[in-house]
Amino acid sequence: MGSVTSFLIFAHALSPFMRALAAKKGTMTYLKVTKLLLIIFGGLMVVGFAIPILSTIFVFNFSEIIGCSLSAAGPSECMFLGIDIGNRLYGYTIPIVGSLLAPVTFVMSFWDIIIIWSLCYFLLSKTQKSR
């Protein structure tokens, strides 16, 4: 439920911008910009969490910025936007798995966000083609 909540928070933050754009340019522009923002979000997730070694550095810096302490001893509570993401970030603290197998850790930790992203992208593509 946490990933759906964070996705809705992200979408709600962009909604005034998107409504203004739709009123000014029309629905097709709205769909194109939404799809572009979805691609940017997916690209940032992949760069931040799926590239070996870089993802480990990113996760430790990100956790330090939001005030969490990560350790290989076990998952710790790490609150971000009211959601505990400690279990998601724990995989990156395991020495070999976190740094070298980052794509596998990414899929294991963020599988629900990947599914939601894929569904949104698919629906936007179908909506654009039908208009």
Backbone as JSON Lines, residues from 0, in Angstrom:
{"i":0,"aa":"M","n":[0.82,-1.19,0.0],"ca":[0.0,0.0,0.0],"c":[0.86,1.25,0.0]}
{"i":1,"aa":"G","n":[2.09,1.16,0.51],"ca":[2.95,2.32,0.59],"c":[3.35,2.87,-0.75]}
{"i":2,"aa":"S","n":[3.6,2.01,-1.73],"ca":[4.02,2.49,-3.04],"c":[2.87,3.19,-3.76]}
{"i":3,"aa":"V","n":[1.66,2.68,-3.57],"ca":[0.5,3.33,-4.18],"c":[0.32,4.72,-3.57]}
{"i":4,"aa":"T","n":[0.49,4.81,-2.26],"ca":[0.37,6.1,-1.57],"c":[1.42,7.08,-2.07]}
{"i":5,"aa":"S","n":[2.67,6.64,-2.2],"ca":[3.72,7.55,-2.66],"c":[3.49,7.97,-4.11]}
{"i":6,"aa":"F","n":[2.97,7.07,-4.94],"ca":[2.66,7.42,-6.32],"c":[1.54,8.45,-6.37]}
{"i":7,"aa":"L","n":[0.52,8.29,-5.51],"ca":[-0.58,9.26,-5.47],"c":[-0.12,10.62,-4.97]}
{"i":8,"aa":"I","n":[0.8,10.63,-4.01],"ca":[1.36,11.9,-3.52],"c":[2.1,12.6,-4.66]}
{"i":9,"aa":"F","n":[2.89,11.84,-5.42],"ca":[3.63,12.39,-6.56],"c":[2.66,12.94,-7.61]}
{"i":10,"aa":"A","n":[1.61,12.18,-7.91],"ca":[0.64,12.62,-8.92],"c":[-0.13,13.84,-8.45]}
{"i":11,"aa":"H","n":[-0.47,13.88,-7.17],"ca":[-1.21,15.01,-6.63],"c":[-0.37,16.29,-6.65]}
{"i":12,"aa":"A","n":[0.93,16.15,-6.42],"ca":[1.81,17.32,-6.45],"c":[1.88,17.92,-7.84]}
{"i":13,"aa":"L","n":[1.77,17.1,-8.87],"ca":[1.84,17.58,-10.25],"c":[0.49,18.01,-10.82]}
{"i":14,"aa":"S","n":[-0.6,17.71,-10.12],"ca":[-1.93,17.94,-10.71],"c":[-2.24,19.39,-11.05]}
{"i":15,"aa":"P","n":[-1.87,20.42,-10.25],"ca":[-2.18,21.79,-10.69],"c":[-1.47,22.16,-12.0]}
{"i":16,"aa":"F","n":[-0.23,21.75,-12.13],"ca":[0.52,22.01,-13.35],"c":[-0.14,21.32,-14.55]}
{"i":17,"aa":"M","n":[-0.55,20.09,-14.34],"ca":[-1.13,19.31,-15.44],"c":[-2.49,19.86,-15.84]}
{"i":18,"aa":"R","n":[-3.31,20.29,-14.87],"ca":[-4.62,20.86,-15.21],"c":[-4.47,22.16,-15.99]}
{"i":19,"aa":"A","n":[-3.52,22.98,-15.58],"ca":[-3.29,24.25,-16.29],"c":[-2.83,23.98,-17.72]}
{"i":20,"aa":"L","n":[-1.98,22.99,-17.89],"ca":[-1.5,22.62,-19.22],"c":[-2.64,22.09,-20.08]}
{"i":21,"aa":"A","n":[-3.5,21.27,-19.5],"ca":[-4.62,20.7,-20.26],"c":[-5.58,21.79,-20.69]}
{"i":22,"aa":"A","n":[-5.82,22.77,-19.82],"ca":[-6.73,23.86,-20.17],"c":[-6.15,24.73,-21.27]}
{"i":23,"aa":"K","n":[-4.84,24.88,-21.26],"ca":[-4.2,25.77,-22.23],"c":[-3.95,25.09,-23.58]}
{"i":24,"aa":"K","n":[-3.47,23.87,-23.56],"ca":[-3.02,23.22,-24.8],"c":[-3.93,22.09,-25.29]}
{"i":25,"aa":"G","n":[-4.75,21.53,-24.44],"ca":[-5.62,20.44,-24.86],"c":[-5.2,19.11,-24.26]}
{"i":26,"aa":"T","n":[-6.06,18.13,-24.43],"ca":[-5.86,16.83,-23.8],"c":[-4.65,16.08,-24.34]}
{"i":27,"aa":"M","n":[-4.38,16.15,-25.62],"ca":[-3.24,15.41,-26.19],"c":[-1.92,15.89,-25.6]}
{"i":28,"aa":"T","n":[-1.78,17.19,-25.42],"ca":[-0.55,17.71,-24.82],"c":[-0.45,17.23,-23.38]}
{"i":29,"aa":"Y","n":[-1.57,17.2,-22.68],"ca":[-1.61,16.72,-21.31],"c":[-1.11,15.28,-21.24]}
{"i":30,"aa":"L","n":[-1.58,14.44,-22.15],"ca":[-1.16,13.03,-22.16],"c":[0.32,12.9,-22.51]}
{"i":31,"aa":"K","n":[0.79,13.71,-23.45],"ca":[2.21,13.64,-23.83],"c":[3.1,14.06,-22.67]}
{"i":32,"aa":"V","n":[2.73,15.13,-21.98],"ca":[3.54,15.6,-20.85],"c":[3.5,14.59,-19.71]}
{"i":33,"aa":"T","n":[2.33,13.99,-19.47],"ca":[2.22,12.97,-18.43],"c":[3.11,11.78,-18.75]}
{"i":34,"aa":"K","n":[3.11,11.37,-20.01],"ca":[3.96,10.25,-20.42],"c":[5.44,10.61,-20.28]}
{"i":35,"aa":"L","n":[5.79,11.85,-20.64],"ca":[7.17,12.3,-20.49],"c":[7.59,12.32,-19.03]}
{"i":36,"aa":"L","n":[6.74,12.81,-18.14],"ca":[7.05,12.81,-16.71],"c":[7.18,11.39,-16.17]}
{"i":37,"aa":"L","n":[6.36,10.48,-16.68],"ca":[6.45,9.08,-16.27],"c":[7.77,8.47,-16.72]}
{"i":38,"aa":"I","n":[8.22,8.8,-17.93],"ca":[9.51,8.3,-18.42],"c":[10.65,8.87,-17.59]}
{"i":39,"aa":"I","n":[10.58,10.15,-17.25],"ca":[11.63,10.77,-16.43],"c":[11.68,10.11,-15.06]}
{"i":40,"aa":"F","n":[10.51,9.89,-14.44],"ca":[10.46,9.23,-13.13],"c":[11.07,7.83,-13.21]}
{"i":41,"aa":"G","n":[10.71,7.06,-14.25],"ca":[11.27,5.71,-14.41],"c":[12.77,5.74,-14.63]}
{"i":42,"aa":"G","n":[13.24,6.69,-15.43],"ca":[14.68,6.82,-15.67],"c":[15.44,7.17,-14.4]}
{"i":43,"aa":"L","n":[14.89,8.06,-13.61],"ca":[15.54,8.41,-12.34],"c":[15.57,7.23,-11.38]}
{"i":44,"aa":"M","n":[14.5,6.44,-11.36],"ca":[14.49,5.25,-10.5],"c":[15.56,4.26,-10.94]}
{"i":45,"aa":"V","n":[15.7,4.06,-12.24],"ca":[16.7,3.1,-12.74],"c":[18.11,3.62,-12.45]}
{"i":46,"aa":"V","n":[18.36,4.9,-12.73],"ca":[19.7,5.46,-12.49],"c":[20.01,5.44,-10.99]}
{"i":47,"aa":"G","n":[19.04,5.76,-10.17],"ca":[19.28,5.83,-8.73],"c":[19.38,4.49,-8.04]}
{"i":48,"aa":"F","n":[18.67,3.48,-8.54],"ca":[18.59,2.22,-7.79],"c":[19.01,0.97,-8.55]}
{"i":49,"aa":"A","n":[19.33,1.03,-9.83],"ca":[19.61,-0.2,-10.57],"c":[21.01,-0.27,-11.18]}
{"i":50,"aa":"I","n":[21.79,0.77,-11.12],"ca":[23.14,0.73,-11.68],"c":[24.12,0.29,-10.58]}
{"i":51,"aa":"P","n":[24.86,-0.78,-10.83],"ca":[25.78,-1.27,-9.8],"c":[26.73,-0.19,-9.3]}
{"i":52,"aa":"I","n":[27.06,-0.26,-8.05],"ca":[27.95,0.63,-7.29],"c":[27.36,2.03,-7.16]}
{"i":53,"aa":"L","n":[26.92,2.64,-8.27],"ca":[26.31,3.96,-8.2],"c":[25.05,3.93,-7.33]}
{"i":54,"aa":"S","n":[24.27,2.86,-7.46],"ca":[23.04,2.77,-6.67],"c":[23.34,2.66,-5.18]}
{"i":55,"aa":"T","n":[24.39,1.95,-4.81],"ca":[24.75,1.84,-3.4],"c":[25.15,3.2,-2.85]}
{"i":56,"aa":"I","n":[25.93,3.94,-3.6],"ca":[26.33,5.29,-3.17],"c":[25.09,6.17,-3.06]}
{"i":57,"aa":"F","n":[24.2,6.09,-4.04],"ca":[22.98,6.88,-4.02],"c":[22.11,6.54,-2.8]}
{"i":58,"aa":"V","n":[21.93,5.25,-2.53],"ca":[21.08,4.83,-1.41],"c":[21.64,5.32,-0.08]}
{"i":59,"aa":"F","n":[22.94,5.18,0.12],"ca":[23.53,5.64,1.39],"c":[23.45,7.16,1.53]}
{"i":60,"aa":"N","n":[23.68,7.89,0.45],"ca":[23.54,9.35,0.52],"c":[22.09,9.76,0.72]}
{"i":61,"aa":"F","n":[21.17,9.11,0.04],"ca":[19.76,9.41,0.19],"c":[19.29,9.14,1.62]}
{"i":62,"aa":"S","n":[19.71,8.02,2.17],"ca":[19.3,7.7,3.55],"c":[19.9,8.69,4.54]}
{"i":63,"aa":"E","n":[21.09,9.16,4.28],"ca":[21.71,10.16,5.15],"c":[20.95,11.49,5.06]}
{"i":64,"aa":"I","n":[20.51,11.86,3.88],"ca":[19.78,13.11,3.69],"c":[18.44,13.07,4.43]}
{"i":65,"aa":"I","n":[17.74,11.95,4.38],"ca":[16.44,11.88,5.05],"c":[16.54,11.45,6.51]}
{"i":66,"aa":"G","n":[17.77,11.25,6.99],"ca":[17.99,11.0,8.41],"c":[17.85,9.56,8.85]}
{"i":67,"aa":"C","n":[18.21,8.61,8.01],"ca":[18.14,7.19,8.35],"c":[19.55,6.63,8.52]}
{"i":68,"aa":"S","n":[19.65,5.6,9.33],"ca":[20.93,4.92,9.45],"c":[20.75,3.49,8.94]}
{"i":69,"aa":"L","n":[21.45,3.15,7.88],"ca":[21.37,1.82,7.3],"c":[22.53,0.97,7.79]}
{"i":70,"aa":"S","n":[22.25,-0.31,8.02],"ca":[23.32,-1.24,8.39],"c":[23.0,-2.6,7.81]}
{"i":71,"aa":"A","n":[24.04,-3.42,7.66],"ca":[23.87,-4.76,7.11],"c":[23.29,-5.72,8.15]}
{"i":72,"aa":"A","n":[23.16,-5.27,9.4],"ca":[22.63,-6.13,10.45],"c":[21.16,-6.46,10.24]}
{"i":73,"aa":"G","n":[20.45,-5.56,9.62],"ca":[19.03,-5.81,9.36],"c":[18.34,-4.53,8.97]}
{"i":74,"aa":"P","n":[17.12,-4.64,8.47],"ca":[16.39,-3.44,8.07],"c":[16.06,-2.57,9.28]}
{"i":75,"aa":"S","n":[16.16,-1.28,9.09],"ca":[15.83,-0.34,10.16],"c":[14.7,0.57,9.67]}
{"i":76,"aa":"E","n":[14.04,1.2,10.61],"ca":[12.95,2.1,10.24],"c":[13.52,3.33,9.56]}
{"i":77,"aa":"C","n":[12.98,3.64,8.4],"ca":[13.42,4.78,7.62],"c":[12.2,5.42,6.98]}
{"i":78,"aa":"M","n":[11.76,6.52,7.52],"ca":[10.52,7.16,7.06],"c":[10.82,8.19,5.96]}
{"i":79,"aa":"F","n":[10.06,8.09,4.86],"ca":[10.15,9.04,3.76],"c":[8.73,9.31,3.28]}
{"i":80,"aa":"L","n":[8.29,10.55,3.34],"ca":[6.94,10.96,2.99],"c":[5.9,10.15,3.77]}
{"i":81,"aa":"G","n":[6.21,9.83,5.02],"ca":[5.28,9.09,5.87],"c":[5.25,7.6,5.62]}
{"i":82,"aa":"I","n":[6.16,7.08,4.82],"ca":[6.19,5.67,4.48],"c":[7.54,5.09,4.9]}
{"i":83,"aa":"D","n":[7.51,3.92,5.53],"ca":[8.76,3.27,5.95],"c":[9.39,2.58,4.74]}
{"i":84,"aa":"I","n":[10.56,3.06,4.31],"ca":[11.25,2.47,3.16],"c":[12.51,1.72,3.57]}
{"i":85,"aa":"G","n":[12.66,1.47,4.87],"ca":[13.84,0.77,5.37],"c":[14.04,-0.6,4.78]}
{"i":86,"aa":"N","n":[12.94,-1.36,4.61],"ca":[13.04,-2.7,4.01],"c":[13.47,-2.63,2.55]}
{"i":87,"aa":"R","n":[13.04,-1.59,1.84],"ca":[13.44,-1.44,0.43],"c":[14.93,-1.14,0.3]}
{"i":88,"aa":"L","n":[15.45,-0.32,1.21],"ca":[16.84,0.09,1.12],"c":[17.81,-0.93,1.73]}
{"i":89,"aa":"Y","n":[17.29,-1.85,2.53],"ca":[18.15,-2.83,3.21],"c":[18.96,-3.67,2.23]}
{"i":90,"aa":"G","n":[18.39,-4.07,1.11],"ca":[19.1,-4.91,0.15],"c":[20.39,-4.29,-0.36]}
{"i":91,"aa":"Y","n":[20.46,-2.97,-0.37],"ca":[21.65,-2.28,-0.86],"c":[22.77,-2.25,0.17]}
{"i":92,"aa":"T","n":[22.49,-2.62,1.41],"ca":[23.53,-2.61,2.44],"c":[24.3,-3.92,2.5]}
{"i":93,"aa":"I","n":[23.77,-4.98,1.9],"ca":[24.45,-6.27,1.88],"c":[25.65,-6.14,0.95]}
{"i":94,"aa":"P","n":[26.87,-6.44,1.43],"ca":[28.09,-6.1,0.69],"c":[28.14,-6.48,-0.79]}
{"i":95,"aa":"I","n":[28.0,-7.73,-1.15],"ca":[28.14,-8.12,-2.55],"c":[26.84,-7.87,-3.31]}
{"i":96,"aa":"V","n":[25.73,-8.23,-2.72],"ca":[24.44,-8.13,-3.4],"c":[24.1,-6.68,-3.72]}
{"i":97,"aa":"G","n":[24.26,-5.8,-2.75],"ca":[23.88,-4.41,-2.93],"c":[24.68,-3.67,-3.98]}
{"i":98,"aa":"S","n":[25.97,-3.94,-4.03],"ca":[26.79,-3.16,-4.94],"c":[26.93,-3.78,-6.34]}
{"i":99,"aa":"L","n":[27.01,-5.09,-6.44],"ca":[27.22,-5.7,-7.74],"c":[25.95,-6.21,-8.41]}
{"i":100,"aa":"L","n":[24.98,-6.6,-7.6],"ca":[23.73,-7.12,-8.16],"c":[22.59,-6.11,-7.99]}
{"i":101,"aa":"A","n":[22.9,-4.86,-8.21],"ca":[21.92,-3.79,-8.02],"c":[20.66,-3.96,-8.86]}
{"i":102,"aa":"P","n":[20.75,-4.41,-10.12],"ca":[19.49,-4.6,-10.87],"c":[18.57,-5.63,-10.23]}
{"i":103,"aa":"V","n":[19.15,-6.7,-9.71],"ca":[18.35,-7.73,-9.03],"c":[17.75,-7.15,-7.75]}
{"i":104,"aa":"T","n":[18.54,-6.41,-6.99],"ca":[18.06,-5.78,-5.77],"c":[16.96,-4.77,-6.09]}
{"i":105,"aa":"F","n":[17.12,-4.05,-7.19],"ca":[16.11,-3.08,-7.62],"c":[14.78,-3.76,-7.87]}
{"i":106,"aa":"V","n":[14.79,-4.86,-8.6],"ca":[13.55,-5.58,-8.91],"c":[12.95,-6.17,-7.64]}
{"i":107,"aa":"M","n":[13.79,-6.72,-6.76],"ca":[13.29,-7.31,-5.52],"c":[12.71,-6.25,-4.59]}
{"i":108,"aa":"S","n":[13.29,-5.07,-4.54],"ca":[12.86,-4.04,-3.62],"c":[11.71,-3.19,-4.15]}
{"i":109,"aa":"F","n":[11.69,-2.96,-5.44],"ca":[10.72,-2.02,-6.02],"c":[9.8,-2.68,-7.04]}
{"i":110,"aa":"W","n":[9.52,-3.97,-6.91],"ca":[8.7,-4.68,-7.88],"c":[7.31,-4.07,-8.01]}
{"i":111,"aa":"D","n":[6.74,-3.61,-6.91],"ca":[5.39,-3.05,-6.98],"c":[5.37,-1.71,-7.71]}
{"i":112,"aa":"I","n":[6.4,-0.9,-7.51],"ca":[6.48,0.37,-8.22],"c":[6.73,0.13,-9.72]}
{"i":113,"aa":"I","n":[7.51,-0.9,-10.04],"ca":[7.76,-1.24,-11.44],"c":[6.45,-1.66,-12.12]}
{"i":114,"aa":"I","n":[5.63,-2.43,-11.44],"ca":[4.35,-2.85,-12.01],"c":[3.42,-1.66,-12.2]}
{"i":115,"aa":"I","n":[3.32,-0.8,-11.19],"ca":[2.47,0.39,-11.31],"c":[2.95,1.28,-12.45]}
{"i":116,"aa":"W","n":[4.27,1.49,-12.54],"ca":[4.84,2.31,-13.61],"c":[4.51,1.71,-14.97]}
{"i":117,"aa":"S","n":[4.69,0.4,-15.1],"ca":[4.41,-0.26,-16.38],"c":[2.95,-0.14,-16.78]}
{"i":118,"aa":"L","n":[2.05,-0.33,-15.83],"ca":[0.62,-0.19,-16.13],"c":[0.27,1.23,-16.55]}
{"i":119,"aa":"C","n":[0.8,2.22,-15.84],"ca":[0.53,3.61,-16.2],"c":[1.06,3.93,-17.59]}
{"i":120,"aa":"Y","n":[2.27,3.48,-17.9],"ca":[2.85,3.72,-19.22],"c":[2.02,3.05,-20.31]}
{"i":121,"aa":"F","n":[1.61,1.81,-20.06],"ca":[0.8,1.07,-21.03],"c":[-0.53,1.78,-21.27]}
{"i":122,"aa":"L","n":[-1.19,2.19,-20.21],"ca":[-2.48,2.87,-20.34],"c":[-2.34,4.21,-21.07]}
{"i":123,"aa":"L","n":[-1.28,4.95,-20.76],"ca":[-1.07,6.22,-21.46],"c":[-0.8,5.99,-22.95]}
{"i":124,"aa":"S","n":[-0.04,4.96,-23.26],"ca":[0.24,4.66,-24.67],"c":[-1.03,4.27,-25.41]}
{"i":125,"aa":"K","n":[-1.86,3.44,-24.79],"ca":[-3.12,3.03,-25.41],"c":[-4.06,4.22,-25.57]}
{"i":126,"aa":"T","n":[-4.09,5.13,-24.58],"ca":[-4.95,6.29,-24.64],"c":[-4.52,7.23,-25.76]}
{"i":127,"aa":"Q","n":[-3.21,7.41,-25.9],"ca":[-2.71,8.29,-26.96],"c":[-3.0,7.71,-28.34]}
{"i":128,"aa":"K","n":[-2.87,6.42,-28.51],"ca":[-3.1,5.8,-29.83],"c":[-4.58,5.82,-30.21]}
{"i":129,"aa":"S","n":[-5.46,5.77,-29.2],"ca":[-6.89,5.73,-29.52],"c":[-7.46,7.1,-29.88]}
{"i":130,"aa":"R","n":[-6.73,8.16,-29.61],"ca":[-7.24,9.52,-29.91],"c":[-6.81,9.99,-31.26]}
